[in-house]
């Protein structure tokens, strides 16, 4: 029985190792695709800027269509990067708002704290009166006991 269980575990471990290797290979492939995509985007952007520069250099009057297209491309790229930067902030805000939503409102907290402080004050006064009463009884007993 022990050998069978060991063989089953060995098979499971081998399967998990293969899954991890496949995942790693897929991740490496994805990284290569992303790197290639950014390189391609950079190359296309450089070509567009070079074309724009060449067109502006050839003619004296501005090419408004080209300028507006370039401005649109720049705005799109900036919006994409801004969205990527904003996503983690928004998810953290949602998480924080969810946490804050579960907290006790300040007014309720203050009311509970006042009740607790009032109870503590009453307890203190009761204990102080009990101590004074015991001290009075103690002094009475001391007077009664001969020395």
C-alpha positions as a Python dict, from the first residue, in 0.01 Angstrom:
ca = {
    (1, 'X'): (0, 0, 0),
    (2, 'X'): (283, 239, 87),
    (3, 'X'): (451, 178, -250),
    (4, 'X'): (124, 245, -434),
    (5, 'X'): (70, 571, -252),
    (6, 'X'): (426, 674, -322),
    (7, 'X'): (382, 596, -693),
    (8, 'X'): (58, 798, -701),
    (9, 'X'): (226, 1091, -531),
    (10, 'X'): (522, 1066, -770),
    (11, 'X'): (281, 1077, -1064),
    (12, 'X'): (104, 1382, -920),
    (13, 'X'): (436, 1559, -856),
    (14, 'X'): (548, 1486, -1213),
    (15, 'X'): (219, 1626, -1343),
    (16, 'X'): (257, 1939, -1130),
    (17, 'X'): (617, 1986, -1247),
    (18, 'X'): (501, 1961, -1609),
    (19, 'X'): (222, 2214, -1541),
    (20, 'X'): (469, 2455, -1382),
    (21, 'X'): (711, 2412, -1672),
    (22, 'X'): (430, 2473, -1924),
    (23, 'X'): (318, 2781, -1730),
    (24, 'X'): (675, 2915, -1718),
    (25, 'X'): (719, 2856, -2091),
    (26, 'X'): (388, 3029, -2162),
    (27, 'X'): (488, 3324, -1942),
    (28, 'X'): (824, 3354, -2116),
    (29, 'X'): (644, 3346, -2453),
    (30, 'X'): (402, 3612, -2334),
    (31, 'X'): (691, 3831, -2215),
    (32, 'X'): (855, 3795, -2556),
    (33, 'X'): (528, 3889, -2729),
    (34, 'X'): (486, 4196, -2507),
    (35, 'X'): (847, 4300, -2565),
    (36, 'X'): (801, 4252, -2940),
    (37, 'X'): (476, 4450, -2929),
    (38, 'X'): (640, 4743, -2750),
    (39, 'X'): (937, 4731, -2988),
    (40, 'X'): (699, 4731, -3284),
    (41, 'X'): (498, 5017, -3136),
    (42, 'X'): (818, 5216, -3077),
    (43, 'X'): (935, 5149, -3431),
    (44, 'X'): (600, 5260, -3577),
    (45, 'X'): (599, 5570, -3359),
    (46, 'X'): (953, 5660, -3472),
    (47, 'X'): (850, 5607, -3835),
    (48, 'X'): (542, 5828, -3790),
    (49, 'X'): (750, 6104, -3631),
    (50, 'X'): (1015, 6072, -3905),
    (51, 'X'): (746, 6091, -4173),
    (52, 'X'): (590, 6393, -4005),
    (53, 'X'): (928, 6562, -3979),
    (54, 'X'): (1002, 6491, -4345),
    (55, 'X'): (663, 6622, -4457),
    (56, 'X'): (698, 6936, -4249),
    (57, 'X'): (1050, 6990, -4381),
    (58, 'X'): (942, 6960, -4747),
    (59, 'X'): (661, 7211, -4740),
    (60, 'X'): (635, 7547, -4575),
    (61, 'X'): (264, 7536, -4495),
    (62, 'X'): (165, 7317, -4203),
    (63, 'X'): (-9, 6988, -4271),
    (64, 'X'): (-299, 7014, -4032),
    (65, 'X'): (-424, 6663, -4095),
    (66, 'X'): (-85, 6519, -4009),
    (67, 'X'): (-46, 6743, -3704),
    (68, 'X'): (-393, 6654, -3573),
    (69, 'X'): (-325, 6283, -3632),
    (70, 'X'): (4, 6307, -3444),
    (71, 'X'): (-164, 6493, -3158),
    (72, 'X'): (-437, 6227, -3147),
    (73, 'X'): (-174, 5954, -3133),
    (74, 'X'): (10, 6129, -2850),
    (75, 'X'): (-313, 6182, -2655),
    (76, 'X'): (-406, 5815, -2704),
    (77, 'X'): (-68, 5694, -2580),
    (78, 'X'): (-78, 5927, -2280),
    (79, 'X'): (-434, 5817, -2199),
    (80, 'X'): (-327, 5452, -2217),
    (81, 'X'): (-37, 5506, -1977),
    (82, 'X'): (-253, 5721, -1750),
    (83, 'X'): (-516, 5447, -1735),
    (84, 'X'): (-250, 5191, -1647),
    (85, 'X'): (-132, 5417, -1364),
    (86, 'X'): (-487, 5489, -1246),
    (87, 'X'): (-612, 5127, -1225),
    (88, 'X'): (-417, 5029, -910),
    (89, 'X'): (-520, 5352, -739),
    (90, 'X'): (-887, 5294, -816),
    (91, 'X'): (-876, 4931, -699),
    (92, 'X'): (-710, 5042, -373),
    (93, 'X'): (-977, 5311, -327),
    (94, 'X'): (-1253, 5053, -376),
    (95, 'X'): (-1083, 4825, -120),
    (96, 'X'): (-1040, 5112, 129),
    (97, 'X'): (-1401, 5229, 82),
    (98, 'X'): (-1519, 4874, 147),
    (99, 'X'): (-1314, 4865, 467),
    (100, 'X'): (-1437, 5207, 578),
    (101, 'X'): (-1796, 5106, 504),
    (102, 'X'): (-1768, 4834, 767),
    (103, 'X'): (-1648, 5074, 1036),
    (104, 'X'): (-1866, 5226, 1306),
    (105, 'X'): (-1984, 5585, 1237),
    (106, 'X'): (-1814, 5848, 1451),
    (107, 'X'): (-2135, 5957, 1627),
    (108, 'X'): (-2209, 5601, 1734),
    (109, 'X'): (-1850, 5554, 1851),
    (110, 'X'): (-1865, 5875, 2058),
    (111, 'X'): (-2197, 5772, 2215),
    (112, 'X'): (-2064, 5428, 2309),
    (113, 'X'): (-1743, 5580, 2445),
    (114, 'X'): (-1945, 5821, 2662),
    (115, 'X'): (-2150, 5531, 2801),
    (116, 'X'): (-1832, 5337, 2876),
    (117, 'X'): (-1670, 5639, 3044),
    (118, 'X'): (-1988, 5699, 3251),
    (119, 'X'): (-1983, 5335, 3362),
    (120, 'X'): (-1615, 5361, 3452),
    (121, 'X'): (-1682, 5680, 3649),
    (122, 'X'): (-1968, 5515, 3842),
    (123, 'X'): (-1752, 5212, 3915),
    (124, 'X'): (-1471, 5438, 4037),
    (125, 'X'): (-1709, 5630, 4265),
    (126, 'X'): (-1854, 5306, 4406),
    (127, 'X'): (-1506, 5172, 4476),
    (128, 'X'): (-1399, 5501, 4633),
    (129, 'X'): (-1705, 5496, 4864),
    (130, 'X'): (-1638, 5131, 4950),
    (131, 'X'): (-1277, 5215, 5039),
    (132, 'X'): (-1386, 5509, 5254),
    (133, 'X'): (-1641, 5286, 5433),
    (134, 'X'): (-1378, 5015, 5491),
    (135, 'X'): (-1128, 5271, 5620),
    (136, 'X'): (-1393, 5405, 5860),
    (137, 'X'): (-1470, 5052, 5984),
    (138, 'X'): (-1098, 4982, 6017),
    (139, 'X'): (-1042, 5292, 6229),
    (140, 'X'): (-1343, 5195, 6443),
    (141, 'X'): (-1199, 4847, 6494),
    (142, 'X'): (-858, 4990, 6584),
    (143, 'X'): (-1019, 5203, 6854),
    (144, 'X'): (-1188, 4897, 7002),
    (145, 'X'): (-880, 4677, 7014),
    (146, 'X'): (-664, 4740, 7321),
    (147, 'X'): (-300, 4798, 7267),
}
